[in-house]
Amino acid sequence: MSTRLKNVLACYDLVEAKIETEAISDETNRQPHVWTVNDDYLLRMSENLEELKRHIHLSKLLKTVNVKTQTPIQTVNHEDYVVMDGYYFILCEK
């Protein structure tokens, strides 16, 4: 696991997490940006903060009307996402 991912997961108090890269068949030329964490969570990376904020907002709205969606898990500092090395990370339940 890369140092960056270790540091991101530490923000969620998941220091000893098992992480696997998700293979996305139609995005073969793109760097890895989705990982499974401990078989229970998905960690997503984005370069676009506005897109990430929109995803978070829509997920929370859908949850309020009982639509099952991947809502963000807050960090130990009660944030919805982590900023690291110019990238934005969000952790969601699978």
C-alpha positions in Angstrom: 0.0 0.0 0.0 1.3 3.4 -0.9 2.3 5.9 1.8 -0.4 8.3 0.5 -3.2 5.7 1.0 -1.8 4.8 4.4 -2.0 8.5 5.4 -5.5 8.8 4.0 -6.7 5.8 5.9 -5.1 7.0 9.1 -7.6 10.0 8.9 -10.3 7.3 9.3 -8.4 5.5 12.0 -7.9 2.5 9.7 -4.2 2.2 10.2 -3.9 -1.6 9.7 -6.4 -1.8 6.8 -6.3 -4.3 4.0 -6.7 -2.5 0.7 -7.1 -3.8 -2.8 -7.3 -1.8 -6.1 -10.7 -2.1 -7.8 -10.3 -3.0 -11.5 -12.6 -0.9 -13.7 -12.6 -2.5 -17.1 -13.6 0.6 -19.2 -10.9 2.8 -17.6 -7.7 0.9 -18.5 -5.6 4.1 -19.1 -6.6 5.8 -15.9 -4.5 5.6 -12.7 -6.1 3.6 -9.9 -8.8 5.7 -8.1 -11.0 3.2 -6.3 -10.0 0.8 -3.7 -11.7 -1.8 -1.5 -10.8 -1.4 2.2 -11.2 -4.3 4.6 -13.8 -5.7 2.2 -16.4 -3.3 3.8 -15.6 0.1 2.4 -14.7 1.8 -0.9 -12.1 4.5 -1.0 -12.4 6.8 -4.0 -10.0 9.4 -5.2 -10.8 12.4 -7.3 -9.0 15.4 -8.7 -12.2 17.4 -8.9 -13.4 18.9 -5.6 -16.7 20.2 -7.0 -17.6 16.8 -8.4 -16.8 15.2 -5.0 -18.8 17.7 -3.1 -21.8 17.1 -5.5 -21.5 13.4 -4.9 -21.5 13.9 -1.1 -24.4 16.3 -1.2 -26.5 14.0 -3.5 -25.7 10.9 -1.4 -26.8 12.7 1.8 -30.0 13.8 0.1 -30.9 10.3 -1.1 -30.2 8.9 2.4 -32.7 11.3 3.9 -35.5 9.7 1.8 -34.3 6.2 2.6 -32.6 5.5 -0.7 -29.6 3.2 -0.1 -26.5 5.0 -1.4 -22.8 5.2 -0.7 -22.7 8.0 1.8 -19.4 9.2 3.1 -17.9 8.1 6.4 -16.6 11.0 8.3 -12.9 11.2 9.3 -11.8 11.3 12.9 -11.9 15.1 12.5 -15.5 14.9 11.4 -14.8 15.8 7.7 -16.5 14.2 4.7 -13.3 13.9 2.7 -9.6 14.0 3.0 -7.3 16.3 0.9 -3.8 14.9 0.3 -1.2 15.7 -2.3 -3.7 17.6 -4.5 -6.2 14.7 -4.5 -9.5 14.3 -2.7 -10.5 11.1 -1.0 -13.8 9.8 0.2 -14.5 6.6 2.2 -18.0 5.0 1.8 -19.6 1.8 3.0 -19.8 -0.8 0.3 
